[in-house]
Amino acid sequence: MTPRLSASSYSNTAPLVWSFLYGSMRGTAEVIMDNAPARSAELLAQDRVDAALVPVIAYQLLEETRIVPEVCVGAQTKVGSVCLVTDGRELRDVGSVALDTSSRTSVALTKIVFREFLGFEPVWHESEPEIGSMLSQCDAALLIGDPALRISNETGGTSGSTLRTFDLAEIWHANTGLGFVFAMWMTKRRSVPFDLAAARDEGIANLPTIAANYATSTGLAQERMLDYLSGSISYSVDEKMHAGMDLYFSLALKHGLITQLRPLEFVTG
């Protein structure tokens, strides 16, 4: 039976699956893609895939799950595609937040930012990731992935937008000095039948092609997309990102976002 992989269809995951879709590993795995990273976590929880690229918080929520080491979607300082958006107000003036629940990691990070770094608790609302409706109901909105990237690009440019974005990886780094890991490959197996690090390396070698493909669908200039994929996103876990993940798990436990703190267990072979 052909092994099955699951990953979100956001542009920042493309370098990790490009080899299986278009490169040297094409045909070695069935790749299931969905807009929501949380969907990959569901498939992993149901043991319907051999490995899934899932929000890192899933490791603490799913039993008998192992991490594929070193390969990730993360950021050393600023990510651009996980952000809080307001109508112009400061985060300290936010009383309610609409949460895009596509990624549990980003939802938990948002709650840590308010509870741990800002020192107060807004009212939370779950919402579909549509900025207009989110801000019509709440003072701030959590957006992730390509929708967040588009908003960040607009508010950072000359479009005249009155919206304001706050990069969550940047806030994390400012308060901790550490990088942040948003997603990693995980499995319920003791090993996976392919080299996910080699697949990552092949994807990174083809970033200009990937950027050209996603520039059309996201509406960003190809140069901006390439800068995002090559400069904002980290696909390997360095020392500060690993320390950031450890701290993130500890703070998630402190604030009741997880009920246990499992030591990291990695696949072998």
N, C-alpha and C positions, 0 to 999 in steps of 0.2 A: 504494500500500500504506500502511495506517495505521502511523505510527511507533509504536515499542514502547519503553516505559519499564519499569524494574525498581526496586523499593525493598522494604525490609523492612516487615513489618506492625506493627512496634512503634509505640506511640503517639507517640513523638517524631518520627517521620517523617511523620505524618499531615498536618501543616500544609503540607508540601511537595508532597503529591499530592492534597490535597483538591479543588483546582480541577479536576483531570483526572477525578476520580470524581464530584463533585457540583456543581461550580461552572461558571464561564463557559467553561472549556476542556474540559468534558465531551464526550467523543466525538472529541477531536482526537488522542488517543493511546490505545493499548492498554496498560494498567498491569498488570504482573505483580508480585504481592506474595508474600513468603515470610517465615517467622519469622526466618530467619538472614540477616543482611547479607552474609555470605560467599557466599550463593547468588547474590545480585545480581552480585558480583564474578565468579563463574563464568560467568554469562550474558554479561557484558561481555567477558570473556576469549575466549569463543567467538564473539563478534561477533553475538550473537543478539538484541541490543537496540540501539536508537539511543543511549540514555543510561541510566545506572544510578546510583543513589545507593549508593555503596560505601564501605567503610572506607578511610580516607585512605592507609593503608599500601599498598593495592593499586596506587597510582600508581607506587610504586617497584618493584613486582613484575611489572607488566604493560607490555609494550612498546607503543609507538604509541598511548598513551592521553593524552587531554587533559582538563583540568579546566574545568568551568563556573565562572567566577569568582564569588566573594562569597557564594554560597548554600551553607549548610552545616547540619549538626547538630553543635553544639559547646557549650562552656560557658566562661564567663569565670572562674568561681571553683569552683563546686560543681555537680555534675550530678545526683546522686541515683540514677541508673540504670546506672552502671558502678562496681561496687564489689567489694571483697574482703570476704568474710564469714568470721569465725572463731567458735569456740565460746566466745569471751570473751577469748581470749589476745591479747597484743600481736603485731604483725606481726614484731617481732624474735624472737619465740619460735616462729615458724612454720618447720617443717622440710619441709613438702610442700604443694603447691598443686594443686587440681583446676581445670582450665581449661575454661571454656565456650568452645569454638573457633568459635562463631557469628560472631565478629568478630576478624579478625587484628590490627586496630589495638589493641583492648583487650588481647589476649594479649601483643603486643609491648610495650605500655605497662606491663603487669604485670611483665614481665621487666626493663624499664628501672628501674622503681621498686625492685625488689630489688637489682639489680646496681649501679645508679648511686647511688641515694639511701640504701639500707639497707646496701649493701656486702657482701651475701652471696647465695648461690644455693641456693634450696630445690630439692627434687625436684619435677619437673613431671609431671602426669598429665592426659591429655585425658579429658573426661567430658561426659555429657549434663547439661544444666542443671537438675538436681534436687538441691536443697540437702541433703536428708537423706542421699542416697547419696554425694554429694560429700564431706560432712564425716565420713561413716563411714569413708572411705578416706584422707582428707587432713586436715591441720591448718587449711587455708583453702580457700576456693572463690571463683573469679572468676565473677560473674554479670553479665549485661548486659541492657538493655532492660527490659520490663515485669516479668519475674520479679525482677530486681534492685530495681526500684522498689517492689514489694510488700514485699520483705524490709526495705528501708530504712525504709519506712513503719512496719512492725511493730516494728523495733528502736528506732526513734525515738519510739515512742508508749508506751502503758501496757499493752501486751499481756503483759508479764511474760517476754518472750523473753530467753533467756540468750545469744542470738547477738549478735555485735558486727560492725558494718559499718564499712568504711574506704572513703571516696569517692575514687576514683582521680583525678578532676579536681581535687579539693581537695588531695590529696597533691602532684600536679604543680604546682599554683599555689603551695603552701607552699614548694616547693623551687626554683621558677624565677621566680615572680612573673608568670607568663604564663598566658594562656588555652589551651584545648585544642580542636582540631578533630577530631571523631570520624569524620565522614563528609562527602563532597561528591559532587555529580553529576559523573560522568566519561563520556567518550565516545571512540570510536575515529574519529569523524567530525571534520571541520574546523569544523563548526558543527552546531547542533541546531535543528530546525524550530519551536521554540516558546520563549517567554520564561519561563524557569524562575524568574527573580527576580519577575516579575509573579505567577506561580503561588504563590510563597512569600508574597507580600504579601496575596493573596486568602485564603490559608489562615490567616495570622495574624489577619486581620480576622474570621475565623470561629472563633477559639479557644474561645469558650464552647460552641459547638455540638460541636466536636471533643472537648472535655473531657467533656461530658455523655455522648457516645457511648462513650468509653473508660473512664469511671468504672465503668460496669456490668461490662465485661469484666475490668478489673483489680481490682475490689473496693475501689477507693479512693473516698473522698468526692469529689464533683464539684469542690468548692472546692480540695481538695488537688491534683487532677489539673490544674485550671486554673493553680494556682500553679506547678506543675512545668513545664507547657508555656510559660507566659508569663514565668516568673522564673528557672528553672534552665537552660532550653535557650536557646541563642543560634542564630538562623537566618541571621545575617550574620557575615562574617569581619571583625573589627576588627583594628587594628594589633597588639595584644598576642596575639591568636589566631593571626594570620599568623606572628608571630615564634615563637610556640609550636610551630606546625607545622614551621617550619624547624629548630628545635632538636630536635624529636622525630625528624625524619628523620636528623639528624646523629648523635643518640644511638643510633638503630636501626642505623646503619652501624657506629658504634664498637663496639657489642655483638654484631655479627655477625647481626643480625636481617634485614638486607637486604644485598645484595652490590654495590649501586651507589647513587649519589646523583644522580638525574636532576634537572636544573633544571626548575622548574615551567613547563609549557606550557599555555596557556589556549586555549579555543575562540575563534574570531573570529565576529563578527556575532551 
